[in-house]
Amino acid sequence: MIIETTANQFYRVTETGNPDLAHVWNGVQVKRSKGAWVDKAKARIELVRKAGSKIVEK
């Protein structure tokens, strides 16, 4: 799923699978290119807060 953060950054995210980290997702920063979402150069997995984020695409 693709989300947009409050900082206007886009991430492809998945659940962490850890109940202690239920407030965050595992995410890789992405950008829109020719109608598709592609990973940004040097993108790595980060923890992304769920609060304030909105779902752009499922």
C-alpha distance matrix in Angstrom:
0.0 3.8 6.6 10.3 12.9 16.4 17.6 15.8 13.8 10.3 8.2 5.6 5.7 7.1 10.1 13.4 15.4 18.2 19.6 21.1 17.8 16.2 16.0 13.7 10.6 11.0 9.6 10.8 11.9 11.2 13.3 13.7 16.4 18.1 15.4 12.8 10.5 12.6 13.1 15.9 19.2 20.0 16.4 16.3 14.4 14.8 14.5 12.7 14.2 12.5 15.7 15.7 12.0 10.6 7.4 7.8 5.7 4.4
3.8 0.0 3.8 7.0 10.1 13.6 14.4 12.2 10.3 6.7 5.5 4.6 6.3 9.3 12.2 15.1 17.8 20.1 21.5 22.4 18.9 17.5 16.5 13.9 11.1 11.5 9.0 9.6 9.4 8.5 10.1 10.7 13.9 16.0 13.4 11.1 8.4 10.8 11.3 13.5 17.1 18.2 14.7 15.3 13.9 13.9 14.0 11.6 13.3 12.0 14.7 14.0 10.2 8.8 6.2 5.5 5.1 6.3
6.6 3.8 0.0 3.8 6.5 10.0 11.3 9.5 8.2 5.6 5.5 6.6 7.2 10.3 12.5 15.1 18.0 19.7 20.6 21.1 17.5 16.1 14.3 12.1 10.1 11.4 9.2 10.4 9.7 9.7 11.2 12.2 15.8 18.2 15.8 14.0 11.2 13.3 13.3 14.6 18.2 19.0 15.5 15.9 14.3 13.3 12.7 9.6 10.5 9.2 11.4 10.3 6.5 5.5 4.4 5.1 6.9 8.6
10.3 7.0 3.8 0.0 3.8 6.8 7.9 5.8 5.5 4.6 6.6 9.3 10.2 13.6 15.5 17.6 20.8 22.1 22.8 22.7 19.1 17.9 15.5 13.4 12.2 13.5 11.0 11.7 9.9 10.0 10.7 12.0 15.8 18.4 16.4 15.1 12.4 14.4 14.2 14.5 18.1 19.0 15.8 16.6 15.5 14.0 13.5 10.0 10.5 9.9 11.0 8.9 5.6 5.4 6.4 6.5 9.5 12.0
12.9 10.1 6.5 3.8 0.0 3.8 5.2 5.3 5.4 6.5 8.0 11.2 11.3 14.4 15.7 17.1 20.5 21.1 21.6 21.0 17.4 16.6 13.6 11.7 11.5 13.1 11.1 12.2 10.5 11.9 13.0 14.9 18.6 21.5 19.8 18.5 15.5 16.8 15.9 15.6 18.8 19.1 16.0 16.4 15.1 12.7 11.7 8.1 8.0 8.2 8.6 6.6 4.5 6.7 9.0 10.0 13.0 15.0
16.4 13.6 10.0 6.8 3.8 0.0 3.8 5.4 7.5 9.7 11.6 14.9 15.0 17.9 18.8 20.0 23.3 23.5 23.5 22.5 19.2 18.4 15.0 13.8 14.4 16.3 14.5 15.7 13.7 15.0 15.7 17.4 21.1 23.9 22.4 21.4 18.7 20.0 19.1 18.4 21.4 21.7 18.8 19.3 18.2 15.4 14.2 10.6 9.5 9.9 8.7 5.8 6.0 8.3 11.5 12.6 16.0 18.2
17.6 14.4 11.3 7.9 5.2 3.8 0.0 3.9 5.6 8.9 11.3 15.0 15.7 18.9 20.2 21.1 24.6 24.9 25.4 24.2 20.7 20.5 17.2 15.3 15.6 16.7 14.4 14.7 12.1 13.6 14.0 16.2 19.6 22.7 21.7 20.8 17.9 18.7 17.5 16.1 18.8 19.1 16.7 17.6 17.2 14.6 14.2 11.1 11.1 12.4 11.9 9.5 9.1 11.2 13.8 14.1 17.4 19.8
15.8 12.2 9.5 5.8 5.3 5.4 3.9 0.0 3.8 6.7 9.9 13.5 14.9 18.5 20.3 21.7 25.2 26.0 26.7 26.0 22.3 21.8 18.8 16.7 16.2 17.1 14.3 14.1 11.1 11.5 11.1 12.8 16.3 19.2 18.1 17.5 14.9 16.2 15.6 14.5 17.6 18.6 16.2 17.7 17.5 15.6 15.6 12.4 12.9 13.5 13.4 10.7 9.2 10.0 12.0 11.4 14.6 17.5
13.8 10.3 8.2 5.5 5.4 7.5 5.6 3.8 0.0 3.8 6.7 10.4 12.2 15.9 18.0 19.3 22.9 23.9 25.0 24.4 20.6 20.4 17.8 15.1 14.0 14.2 11.0 10.4 7.3 8.1 8.5 11.0 14.4 17.7 16.8 15.5 12.5 13.1 12.1 11.1 14.2 15.1 12.4 14.0 14.0 12.4 13.0 10.3 11.8 12.9 13.8 11.9 9.6 10.7 11.8 11.2 13.7 16.3
10.3 6.7 5.6 4.6 6.5 9.7 8.9 6.7 3.8 0.0 3.8 7.1 9.4 13.2 15.8 17.6 21.0 22.5 23.9 23.8 20.0 19.5 17.5 14.5 12.6 12.6 9.2 8.4 5.8 5.6 6.6 8.8 12.4 15.5 14.2 12.4 9.2 10.3 9.8 10.0 13.5 14.7 11.6 13.1 12.8 12.0 12.8 10.2 12.2 12.5 14.3 12.8 9.6 9.8 9.6 8.6 10.5 12.9
8.2 5.5 5.5 6.6 8.0 11.6 11.3 9.9 6.7 3.8 0.0 3.8 5.9 9.7 12.5 14.1 17.5 19.3 21.0 21.1 17.3 17.0 15.5 12.2 9.6 9.0 5.6 5.3 4.3 5.3 8.2 10.7 13.8 16.9 15.5 12.9 9.3 9.9 8.6 9.7 13.1 13.6 10.0 10.6 9.7 9.3 10.2 8.2 10.9 11.3 14.0 13.5 10.0 10.6 9.8 9.6 10.4 11.7
5.6 4.6 6.6 9.3 11.2 14.9 15.0 13.5 10.4 7.1 3.8 0.0 3.8 7.2 10.7 12.7 15.7 18.1 20.1 20.8 17.2 16.7 16.0 12.7 9.4 8.3 5.4 5.4 6.5 6.5 9.6 11.4 14.1 16.8 15.0 11.9 8.5 9.1 8.4 10.8 14.0 14.4 10.8 11.0 9.6 10.3 11.2 9.9 12.7 12.6 15.8 15.7 12.1 12.0 10.1 10.0 9.4 9.6
5.7 6.3 7.2 10.2 11.3 15.0 15.7 14.9 12.2 9.4 5.9 3.8 0.0 3.8 6.9 9.1 12.1 14.4 16.3 17.2 13.6 13.0 12.7 9.5 5.9 5.5 4.2 6.6 8.8 10.0 13.2 15.1 17.9 20.5 18.5 15.5 12.2 12.8 11.6 13.9 16.8 16.5 12.7 11.7 9.1 9.3 9.1 8.1 10.5 10.1 13.7 14.6 11.2 11.7 10.0 11.2 10.7 10.0
7.1 9.3 10.3 13.6 14.4 17.9 18.9 18.5 15.9 13.2 9.7 7.2 3.8 0.0 3.8 6.4 8.8 11.6 13.7 15.1 12.0 11.3 12.1 9.4 5.7 5.4 6.5 9.3 12.2 13.5 16.8 18.5 21.1 23.4 21.3 18.1 15.1 15.7 14.5 17.0 19.5 18.9 15.2 13.5 10.3 10.8 10.0 9.9 11.8 11.1 14.9 16.5 13.5 14.0 12.1 13.9 12.8 10.9
10.1 12.2 12.5 15.5 15.7 18.8 20.2 20.3 18.0 15.8 12.5 10.7 6.9 3.8 0.0 3.8 5.6 8.2 10.0 11.7 8.9 7.9 9.6 7.6 5.1 6.2 8.8 12.2 15.1 16.8 20.1 22.0 24.7 27.1 24.9 21.8 18.8 19.4 18.0 20.2 22.6 21.6 17.9 15.7 12.1 11.8 10.0 10.2 11.2 10.3 14.0 16.3 14.0 14.9 13.6 16.1 15.3 13.2
13.4 15.1 15.1 17.6 17.1 20.0 21.1 21.7 19.3 17.6 14.1 12.7 9.1 6.4 3.8 0.0 3.8 5.4 8.2 9.3 6.6 7.3 9.3 7.3 5.6 5.7 9.3 12.7 15.8 18.2 21.8 24.1 26.7 29.4 27.5 24.3 21.0 21.0 19.0 20.9 22.8 21.1 17.7 14.8 11.1 10.6 8.7 10.2 11.4 11.6 15.0 17.8 15.9 17.5 16.7 19.2 18.7 16.9
15.4 17.8 18.0 20.8 20.5 23.3 24.6 25.2 22.9 21.0 17.5 15.7 12.1 8.8 5.6 3.8 0.0 3.8 6.6 8.9 7.8 7.9 11.1 10.2 9.1 9.4 12.9 16.1 19.4 21.5 25.1 27.2 29.7 32.1 30.1 26.8 23.8 23.9 22.1 24.3 26.2 24.5 21.1 18.2 14.5 14.3 12.4 13.8 14.5 14.2 17.5 20.4 18.7 20.0 19.0 21.7 20.8 18.4
18.2 20.1 19.7 22.1 21.1 23.5 24.9 26.0 23.9 22.5 19.3 18.1 14.4 11.6 8.2 5.4 3.8 0.0 3.8 5.4 5.4 6.6 9.9 9.7 10.0 10.7 14.5 17.8 20.9 23.5 27.1 29.4 32.1 34.8 32.8 29.6 26.4 26.4 24.3 26.0 27.7 25.7 22.4 19.3 15.5 14.7 12.2 14.0 14.1 14.3 17.1 20.4 19.4 21.2 20.8 23.8 23.4 21.3
19.6 21.5 20.6 22.8 21.6 23.5 25.4 26.7 25.0 23.9 21.0 20.1 16.3 13.7 10.0 8.2 6.6 3.8 0.0 3.8 5.4 5.2 8.8 10.1 11.4 13.2 16.8 20.4 23.1 25.7 29.1 31.3 34.2 36.8 34.6 31.6 28.5 28.9 26.9 28.6 30.5 28.7 25.3 22.3 18.5 17.1 14.1 15.2 14.3 13.9 16.1 19.7 19.2 21.1 21.1 24.4 24.3 22.2
21.1 22.4 21.1 22.7 21.0 22.5 24.2 26.0 24.4 23.8 21.1 20.8 17.2 15.1 11.7 9.3 8.9 5.4 3.8 0.0 3.8 5.7 8.0 9.4 11.6 13.2 16.8 20.3 22.8 25.7 29.1 31.6 34.7 37.5 35.6 32.6 29.3 29.4 27.1 28.3 30.0 27.9 24.7 21.6 18.0 16.0 12.8 14.2 13.2 13.6 15.3 19.0 19.0 21.5 22.0 25.3 25.7 24.0
17.8 18.9 17.5 19.1 17.4 19.2 20.7 22.3 20.6 20.0 17.3 17.2 13.6 12.0 8.9 6.6 7.8 5.4 5.4 3.8 0.0 3.8 5.4 5.7 7.9 9.7 13.1 16.6 19.0 22.0 25.3 27.9 30.9 33.8 31.9 29.0 25.6 25.8 23.5 24.6 26.5 24.5 21.2 18.3 14.7 12.6 9.2 10.4 9.7 10.4 12.6 16.1 15.7 18.3 18.8 21.9 22.4 21.0
16.2 17.5 16.1 17.9 16.6 18.4 20.5 21.8 20.4 19.5 17.0 16.7 13.0 11.3 7.9 7.3 7.9 6.6 5.2 5.7 3.8 0.0 3.8 5.6 7.7 10.5 13.6 17.4 19.5 22.0 25.2 27.3 30.5 33.1 30.9 28.2 25.0 25.7 23.9 25.3 27.7 26.1 22.6 20.1 16.4 14.4 10.9 10.9 9.5 8.7 10.9 14.5 14.1 16.1 16.5 19.9 20.4 18.8
16.0 16.5 14.3 15.5 13.6 15.0 17.2 18.8 17.8 17.5 15.5 16.0 12.7 12.1 9.6 9.3 11.1 9.9 8.8 8.0 5.4 3.8 0.0 3.8 7.2 10.6 12.8 16.5 18.0 20.6 23.5 25.7 29.1 31.9 29.8 27.3 24.0 24.9 23.1 24.0 26.5 25.1 21.5 19.4 16.0 13.3 9.6 8.7 6.3 5.8 7.4 11.1 11.2 13.8 14.9 18.3 19.5 18.6
13.7 13.9 12.1 13.4 11.7 13.8 15.3 16.7 15.1 14.5 12.2 12.7 9.5 9.4 7.6 7.3 10.2 9.7 10.1 9.4 5.7 5.6 3.8 0.0 3.8 6.9 9.1 12.7 14.4 17.2 20.3 22.7 26.0 28.9 27.0 24.3 20.9 21.4 19.4 20.4 22.7 21.3 17.7 15.6 12.2 9.6 6.1 5.3 4.5 5.3 8.2 11.2 10.2 12.9 13.7 16.6 17.6 16.9
10.6 11.1 10.1 12.2 11.5 14.4 15.6 16.2 14.0 12.6 9.6 9.4 5.9 5.7 5.1 5.6 9.1 10.0 11.4 11.6 7.9 7.7 7.2 3.8 0.0 3.8 6.0 9.8 12.0 14.4 17.7 20.1 23.1 26.0 24.1 21.2 17.8 18.2 16.3 17.7 20.2 19.0 15.3 13.2 9.8 8.2 5.6 5.1 6.5 6.7 10.4 12.6 10.5 12.4 12.2 14.7 15.1 14.2
11.0 11.5 11.4 13.5 13.1 16.3 16.7 17.1 14.2 12.6 9.0 8.3 5.5 5.4 6.2 5.7 9.4 10.7 13.2 13.2 9.7 10.5 10.6 6.9 3.8 0.0 3.8 7.2 10.2 12.9 16.5 19.2 21.8 24.8 23.3 20.1 16.6 16.2 13.9 15.4 17.5 16.0 12.4 9.9 6.3 5.7 4.9 6.2 9.1 10.2 13.8 15.6 13.2 15.0 14.3 16.1 16.1 15.2
9.6 9.0 9.2 11.0 11.1 14.5 14.4 14.3 11.0 9.2 5.6 5.4 4.2 6.5 8.8 9.3 12.9 14.5 16.8 16.8 13.1 13.6 12.8 9.1 6.0 3.8 0.0 3.8 6.5 9.1 12.8 15.5 18.2 21.3 20.0 16.9 13.2 12.8 10.5 11.9 14.3 13.3 9.6 8.1 5.4 5.3 6.1 6.1 9.6 10.8 14.1 15.0 12.2 13.6 12.8 13.9 14.0 13.9
10.8 9.6 10.4 11.7 12.2 15.7 14.7 14.1 10.4 8.4 5.3 5.4 6.6 9.3 12.2 12.7 16.1 17.8 20.4 20.3 16.6 17.4 16.5 12.7 9.8 7.2 3.8 0.0 3.8 6.3 10.1 13.2 15.4 18.7 18.0 14.8 11.0 9.8 6.9 8.2 10.6 9.9 6.1 5.7 4.9 6.3 8.8 8.9 12.6 14.0 17.1 17.4 14.3 15.4 14.5 14.5 14.5 15.0
11.9 9.4 9.7 9.9 10.5 13.7 12.1 11.1 7.3 5.8 4.3 6.5 8.8 12.2 15.1 15.8 19.4 20.9 23.1 22.8 19.0 19.5 18.0 14.4 12.0 10.2 6.5 3.8 0.0 3.8 7.1 10.6 13.1 16.6 16.1 13.5 9.7 8.7 6.1 6.1 9.1 9.3 5.9 7.4 7.9 8.2 10.6 9.7 13.1 14.5 17.0 16.5 13.5 14.5 14.0 13.5 14.1 15.5
11.2 8.5 9.7 10.0 11.9 15.0 13.6 11.5 8.1 5.6 5.3 6.5 10.0 13.5 16.8 18.2 21.5 23.5 25.7 25.7 22.0 22.0 20.6 17.2 14.4 12.9 9.1 6.3 3.8 0.0 3.8 7.0 9.4 12.8 12.4 9.7 6.1 5.4 4.3 5.1 8.8 10.5 7.8 10.2 11.0 11.9 14.0 12.8 15.8 16.6 19.0 18.1 14.7 14.8 13.6 12.1 12.4 14.2
13.3 10.1 11.2 10.7 13.0 15.7 14.0 11.1 8.5 6.6 8.2 9.6 13.2 16.8 20.1 21.8 25.1 27.1 29.1 29.1 25.3 25.2 23.5 20.3 17.7 16.5 12.8 10.1 7.1 3.8 0.0 3.8 6.3 9.9 9.9 8.2 5.6 5.6 6.3 6.1 9.7 12.3 10.5 13.5 14.7 15.4 17.4 15.7 18.4 19.0 20.9 19.3 16.1 15.7 14.6 12.2 12.8 15.4
13.7 10.7 12.2 12.0 14.9 17.4 16.2 12.8 11.0 8.8 10.7 11.4 15.1 18.5 22.0 24.1 27.2 29.4 31.3 31.6 27.9 27.3 25.7 22.7 20.1 19.2 15.5 13.2 10.6 7.0 3.8 0.0 3.8 6.7 6.3 5.6 4.7 6.4 8.9 9.4 12.6 15.7 14.0 16.9 18.0 18.8 20.5 18.6 20.9 20.9 22.8 20.8 17.5 16.3 14.8 11.7 11.9 14.8
16.4 13.9 15.8 15.8 18.6 21.1 19.6 16.3 14.4 12.4 13.8 14.1 17.9 21.1 24.7 26.7 29.7 32.1 34.2 34.7 30.9 30.5 29.1 26.0 23.1 21.8 18.2 15.4 13.1 9.4 6.3 3.8 0.0 3.8 5.5 5.4 6.2 6.6 9.7 10.1 12.5 16.0 15.2 18.4 19.9 21.2 23.4 21.8 24.4 24.5 26.5 24.6 21.3 20.0 18.3 15.1 14.8 17.4
18.1 16.0 18.2 18.4 21.5 23.9 22.7 19.2 17.7 15.5 16.9 16.8 20.5 23.4 27.1 29.4 32.1 34.8 36.8 37.5 33.8 33.1 31.9 28.9 26.0 24.8 21.3 18.7 16.6 12.8 9.9 6.7 3.8 0.0 3.8 5.6 8.4 9.4 12.9 13.8 16.0 19.5 18.7 21.8 23.2 24.7 26.7 25.0 27.4 27.2 29.2 27.2 23.8 22.0 20.0 16.5 15.8 18.3
15.4 13.4 15.8 16.4 19.8 22.4 21.7 18.1 16.8 14.2 15.5 15.0 18.5 21.3 24.9 27.5 30.1 32.8 34.6 35.6 31.9 30.9 29.8 27.0 24.1 23.3 20.0 18.0 16.1 12.4 9.9 6.3 5.5 3.8 0.0 3.8 7.0 9.6 13.2 14.7 17.5 20.7 19.2 21.9 22.7 23.9 25.5 23.5 25.6 24.9 26.9 25.0 21.5 19.4 17.1 13.5 12.4 14.9
12.8 11.1 14.0 15.1 18.5 21.4 20.8 17.5 15.5 12.4 12.9 11.9 15.5 18.1 21.8 24.3 26.8 29.6 31.6 32.6 29.0 28.2 27.3 24.3 21.2 20.1 16.9 14.8 13.5 9.7 8.2 5.6 5.4 5.6 3.8 0.0 3.8 6.3 10.0 12.2 15.1 18.0 16.3 18.7 19.4 20.9 22.6 21.0 23.4 22.9 25.3 23.8 20.1 18.3 15.8 12.6 11.1 13.1
10.5 8.4 11.2 12.4 15.5 18.7 17.9 14.9 12.5 9.2 9.3 8.5 12.2 15.1 18.8 21.0 23.8 26.4 28.5 29.3 25.6 25.0 24.0 20.9 17.8 16.6 13.2 11.0 9.7 6.1 5.6 4.7 6.2 8.4 7.0 3.8 0.0 3.8 6.9 9.3 12.6 15.1 12.9 15.2 15.7 17.1 18.9 17.4 20.0 19.8 22.3 21.0 17.4 16.1 13.8 11.1 10.0 11.9
12.6 10.8 13.3 14.4 16.8 20.0 18.7 16.2 13.1 10.3 9.9 9.1 12.8 15.7 19.4 21.0 23.9 26.4 28.9 29.4 25.8 25.7 24.9 21.4 18.2 16.2 12.8 9.8 8.7 5.4 5.6 6.4 6.6 9.4 9.6 6.3 3.8 0.0 3.8 6.4 9.2 11.8 10.1 12.7 14.0 16.0 18.4 17.5 20.6 21.0 23.7 22.8 19.2 18.5 16.6 14.3 13.4 14.9
13.1 11.3 13.3 14.2 15.9 19.1 17.5 15.6 12.1 9.8 8.6 8.4 11.6 14.5 18.0 19.0 22.1 24.3 26.9 27.1 23.5 23.9 23.1 19.4 16.3 13.9 10.5 6.9 6.1 4.3 6.3 8.9 9.7 12.9 13.2 10.0 6.9 3.8 0.0 3.8 6.5 8.3 6.4 9.0 10.7 12.8 15.6 15.3 18.7 19.7 22.5 21.9 18.6 18.7 17.1 15.6 15.1 16.3
15.9 13.5 14.6 14.5 15.6 18.4 16.1 14.5 11.1 10.0 9.7 10.8 13.9 17.0 20.2 20.9 24.3 26.0 28.6 28.3 24.6 25.3 24.0 20.4 17.7 15.4 11.9 8.2 6.1 5.1 6.1 9.4 10.1 13.8 14.7 12.2 9.3 6.4 3.8 0.0 3.8 6.3 5.3 8.9 11.4 12.9 16.0 15.7 19.0 20.6 22.9 22.1 19.1 19.6 18.7 17.1 17.3 19.0
19.2 17.1 18.2 18.1 18.8 21.4 18.8 17.6 14.2 13.5 13.1 14.0 16.8 19.5 22.6 22.8 26.2 27.7 30.5 30.0 26.5 27.7 26.5 22.7 20.2 17.5 14.3 10.6 9.1 8.8 9.7 12.6 12.5 16.0 17.5 15.1 12.6 9.2 6.5 3.8 0.0 3.8 5.4 9.0 12.4 14.2 17.7 18.0 21.6 23.5 25.8 25.2 22.4 23.2 22.4 20.9 21.0 22.5
20.0 18.2 19.0 19.0 19.1 21.7 19.1 18.6 15.1 14.7 13.6 14.4 16.5 18.9 21.6 21.1 24.5 25.7 28.7 27.9 24.5 26.1 25.1 21.3 19.0 16.0 13.3 9.9 9.3 10.5 12.3 15.7 16.0 19.5 20.7 18.0 15.1 11.8 8.3 6.3 3.8 0.0 3.8 6.4 10.2 12.1 15.8 16.9 20.5 22.8 25.3 25.1 22.5 23.8 23.3 22.4 22.6 23.7
16.4 14.7 15.5 15.8 16.0 18.8 16.7 16.2 12.4 11.6 10.0 10.8 12.7 15.2 17.9 17.7 21.1 22.4 25.3 24.7 21.2 22.6 21.5 17.7 15.3 12.4 9.6 6.1 5.9 7.8 10.5 14.0 15.2 18.7 19.2 16.3 12.9 10.1 6.4 5.3 5.4 3.8 0.0 3.8 7.0 8.9 12.5 13.3 17.1 19.2 21.8 21.8 19.1 20.4 19.8 19.2 19.3 20.3
16.3 15.3 15.9 16.6 16.4 19.3 17.6 17.7 14.0 13.1 10.6 11.0 11.7 13.5 15.7 14.8 18.2 19.3 22.3 21.6 18.3 20.1 19.4 15.6 13.2 9.9 8.1 5.7 7.4 10.2 13.5 16.9 18.4 21.8 21.9 18.7 15.2 12.7 9.0 8.9 9.0 6.4 3.8 0.0 3.8 6.3 10.1 11.9 15.6 18.0 20.8 21.4 18.9 20.6 20.0 20.1 20.2 20.6
14.4 13.9 14.3 15.5 15.1 18.2 17.2 17.5 14.0 12.8 9.7 9.6 9.1 10.3 12.1 11.1 14.5 15.5 18.5 18.0 14.7 16.4 16.0 12.2 9.8 6.3 5.4 4.9 7.9 11.0 14.7 18.0 19.9 23.2 22.7 19.4 15.7 14.0 10.7 11.4 12.4 10.2 7.0 3.8 0.0 3.8 7.0 9.3 13.0 15.1 18.2 19.4 16.9 18.7 18.2 18.9 18.8 18.7
14.8 13.9 13.3 14.0 12.7 15.4 14.6 15.6 12.4 12.0 9.3 10.3 9.3 10.8 11.8 10.6 14.3 14.7 17.1 16.0 12.6 14.4 13.3 9.6 8.2 5.7 5.3 6.3 8.2 11.9 15.4 18.8 21.2 24.7 23.9 20.9 17.1 16.0 12.8 12.9 14.2 12.1 8.9 6.3 3.8 0.0 3.8 6.2 9.8 12.5 15.2 16.5 14.5 17.0 17.1 18.3 18.9 19.1
14.5 14.0 12.7 13.5 11.7 14.2 14.2 15.6 13.0 12.8 10.2 11.2 9.1 10.0 10.0 8.7 12.4 12.2 14.1 12.8 9.2 10.9 9.6 6.1 5.6 4.9 6.1 8.8 10.6 14.0 17.4 20.5 23.4 26.7 25.5 22.6 18.9 18.4 15.6 16.0 17.7 15.8 12.5 10.1 7.0 3.8 0.0 3.8 6.7 9.5 12.2 14.1 12.6 15.3 15.9 17.8 18.7 18.6
12.7 11.6 9.6 10.0 8.1 10.6 11.1 12.4 10.3 10.2 8.2 9.9 8.1 9.9 10.2 10.2 13.8 14.0 15.2 14.2 10.4 10.9 8.7 5.3 5.1 6.2 6.1 8.9 9.7 12.8 15.7 18.6 21.8 25.0 23.5 21.0 17.4 17.5 15.3 15.7 18.0 16.9 13.3 11.9 9.3 6.2 3.8 0.0 3.8 6.5 9.1 10.5 8.8 11.7 12.6 14.6 16.1 16.3
14.2 13.3 10.5 10.5 8.0 9.5 11.1 12.9 11.8 12.2 10.9 12.7 10.5 11.8 11.2 11.4 14.5 14.1 14.3 13.2 9.7 9.5 6.3 4.5 6.5 9.1 9.6 12.6 13.1 15.8 18.4 20.9 24.4 27.4 25.6 23.4 20.0 20.6 18.7 19.0 21.6 20.5 17.1 15.6 13.0 9.8 6.7 3.8 0.0 3.8 5.5 7.7 7.2 10.6 12.4 15.1 16.9 17.2
12.5 12.0 9.2 9.9 8.2 9.9 12.4 13.5 12.9 12.5 11.3 12.6 10.1 11.1 10.3 11.6 14.2 14.3 13.9 13.6 10.4 8.7 5.8 5.3 6.7 10.2 10.8 14.0 14.5 16.6 19.0 20.9 24.5 27.2 24.9 22.9 19.8 21.0 19.7 20.6 23.5 22.8 19.2 18.0 15.1 12.5 9.5 6.5 3.8 0.0 3.8 6.3 5.4 8.2 9.8 13.1 14.9 14.8
15.7 14.7 11.4 11.0 8.6 8.7 11.9 13.4 13.8 14.3 14.0 15.8 13.7 14.9 14.0 15.0 17.5 17.1 16.1 15.3 12.6 10.9 7.4 8.2 10.4 13.8 14.1 17.1 17.0 19.0 20.9 22.8 26.5 29.2 26.9 25.3 22.3 23.7 22.5 22.9 25.8 25.3 21.8 20.8 18.2 15.2 12.2 9.1 5.5 3.8 0.0 3.8 5.6 8.7 11.4 14.6 17.0 17.4
15.7 14.0 10.3 8.9 6.6 5.8 9.5 10.7 11.9 12.8 13.5 15.7 14.6 16.5 16.3 17.8 20.4 20.4 19.7 19.0 16.1 14.5 11.1 11.2 12.6 15.6 15.0 17.4 16.5 18.1 19.3 20.8 24.6 27.2 25.0 23.8 21.0 22.8 21.9 22.1 25.2 25.1 21.8 21.4 19.4 16.5 14.1 10.5 7.7 6.3 3.8 0.0 3.8 6.6 10.1 12.8 15.8 17.0
12.0 10.2 6.5 5.6 4.5 6.0 9.1 9.2 9.6 9.6 10.0 12.1 11.2 13.5 14.0 15.9 18.7 19.4 19.2 19.0 15.7 14.1 11.2 10.2 10.5 13.2 12.2 14.3 13.5 14.7 16.1 17.5 21.3 23.8 21.5 20.1 17.4 19.2 18.6 19.1 22.4 22.5 19.1 18.9 16.9 14.5 12.6 8.8 7.2 5.4 5.6 3.8 0.0 3.8 6.8 9.4 12.2 13.5
10.6 8.8 5.5 5.4 6.7 8.3 11.2 10.0 10.7 9.8 10.6 12.0 11.7 14.0 14.9 17.5 20.0 21.2 21.1 21.5 18.3 16.1 13.8 12.9 12.4 15.0 13.6 15.4 14.5 14.8 15.7 16.3 20.0 22.0 19.4 18.3 16.1 18.5 18.7 19.6 23.2 23.8 20.4 20.6 18.7 17.0 15.3 11.7 10.6 8.2 8.7 6.6 3.8 0.0 3.8 6.3 9.4 11.0
7.4 6.2 4.4 6.4 9.0 11.5 13.8 12.0 11.8 9.6 9.8 10.1 10.0 12.1 13.6 16.7 19.0 20.8 21.1 22.0 18.8 16.5 14.9 13.7 12.2 14.3 12.8 14.5 14.0 13.6 14.6 14.8 18.3 20.0 17.1 15.8 13.8 16.6 17.1 18.7 22.4 23.3 19.8 20.0 18.2 17.1 15.9 12.6 12.4 9.8 11.4 10.1 6.8 3.8 0.0 3.8 5.8 7.2
7.8 5.5 5.1 6.5 10.0 12.6 14.1 11.4 11.2 8.6 9.6 10.0 11.2 13.9 16.1 19.2 21.7 23.8 24.4 25.3 21.9 19.9 18.3 16.6 14.7 16.1 13.9 14.5 13.5 12.1 12.2 11.7 15.1 16.5 13.5 12.6 11.1 14.3 15.6 17.1 20.9 22.4 19.2 20.1 18.9 18.3 17.8 14.6 15.1 13.1 14.6 12.8 9.4 6.3 3.8 0.0 3.8 7.0
5.7 5.1 6.9 9.5 13.0 16.0 17.4 14.6 13.7 10.5 10.4 9.4 10.7 12.8 15.3 18.7 20.8 23.4 24.3 25.7 22.4 20.4 19.5 17.6 15.1 16.1 14.0 14.5 14.1 12.4 12.8 11.9 14.8 15.8 12.4 11.1 10.0 13.4 15.1 17.3 21.0 22.6 19.3 20.2 18.8 18.9 18.7 16.1 16.9 14.9 17.0 15.8 12.2 9.4 5.8 3.8 0.0 3.8
4.4 6.3 8.6 12.0 15.0 18.2 19.8 17.5 16.3 12.9 11.7 9.6 10.0 10.9 13.2 16.9 18.4 21.3 22.2 24.0 21.0 18.8 18.6 16.9 14.2 15.2 13.9 15.0 15.5 14.2 15.4 14.8 17.4 18.3 14.9 13.1 11.9 14.9 16.3 19.0 22.5 23.7 20.3 20.6 18.7 19.1 18.6 16.3 17.2 14.8 17.4 17.0 13.5 11.0 7.2 7.0 3.8 0.0
